[in-house]
Amino acid sequence: MYEIFVETIGWIASILIVGAFALNSFGKISATSKVYQLANLLGGIFFVANTVYHKAYPSAFVNVVWVIIALSALIKLKKL
């Protein structure tokens, strides 16, 4: 059951991050929008869980950095 949950959040992470990137690339949302950064934050968190579960530590590291960047961007947006 836990494995299904981890795989599900991995797929959700993929959809969130690729979806946000696609929407940004096609001019539907801005990279400075809260929606874009929240999708990256949540997708990154989900990917961290998925990659740690699979012991894919280099990918987990990249996603921890991804989360930090998204969180930093959201904090900056809040200050504007």
matplotlib code that plots the C-alpha trace (Angstrom):
import matplotlib.pyplot as plt

x = [0.0, 2.8, 4.5, 1.4, 1.2, 4.9, 4.4, 1.3, 2.9, 5.8, 3.4, 1.7, 5.1, 5.8, 2.5, 2.9, 6.5, 6.1, 2.7, 4.0, 7.0, 4.7, 2.2, 5.1, 6.7, 3.5, 2.9, -0.1, 1.5, 4.5, 7.6, 7.0, 3.4, 2.4, 0.8, 4.0, 6.1, 3.6, 3.4, 7.2, 7.3, 4.7, 6.1, 9.6, 8.5, 6.7, 9.7, 11.9, 9.7, 9.6, 13.4, 14.4, 12.1, 13.8, 17.2, 17.9, 19.9, 21.3, 17.8, 16.6, 19.4, 18.3, 14.7, 15.7, 17.4, 14.3, 12.2, 14.5, 14.4, 10.6, 10.3, 12.7, 10.8, 7.5, 9.0, 10.3, 6.8, 5.2, 7.5, 6.6]
y = [0.0, 2.4, 1.7, 2.6, 5.9, 6.7, 5.9, 8.0, 11.1, 10.5, 10.7, 13.8, 15.4, 14.8, 16.3, 19.4, 20.2, 19.4, 21.0, 24.2, 24.3, 23.8, 26.5, 28.9, 28.0, 28.7, 32.0, 30.8, 31.5, 33.5, 32.1, 34.7, 33.6, 31.9, 29.1, 28.3, 28.3, 26.3, 23.7, 23.5, 23.4, 20.6, 18.7, 18.9, 17.8, 14.8, 14.0, 14.1, 11.5, 9.3, 9.4, 8.8, 5.8, 4.5, 5.3, 7.6, 10.1, 12.3, 12.9, 13.5, 16.1, 17.9, 18.0, 19.3, 22.2, 22.5, 22.9, 25.4, 27.5, 27.4, 28.2, 31.1, 32.5, 32.2, 34.1, 36.8, 37.0, 37.5, 40.4, 42.2]
z = [0.0, 0.9, -2.4, -4.3, -2.4, -3.2, -6.8, -7.0, -5.5, -7.9, -10.9, -9.3, -8.9, -12.6, -13.7, -11.4, -12.5, -16.2, -16.3, -14.7, -17.1, -20.1, -18.9, -18.4, -21.7, -23.6, -21.8, -19.7, -16.4, -15.3, -13.6, -10.9, -10.3, -7.0, -9.0, -10.8, -7.7, -5.6, -8.3, -8.2, -4.4, -4.1, -7.0, -5.5, -2.1, -3.7, -5.8, -2.7, -1.0, -4.2, -4.9, -1.2, -1.2, -4.3, -2.9, -5.8, -3.7, -6.5, -7.7, -4.1, -3.7, -6.9, -5.7, -2.2, -4.1, -6.3, -3.1, -1.6, -4.8, -5.0, -1.3, -1.7, -4.7, -2.8, 0.2, -2.2, -3.9, -0.5, 0.2, -3.0]

ax = plt.figure().add_subplot(projection="3d")
ax.plot(x, y, z, "-o")
ax.set_aspect("equal")
plt.show()
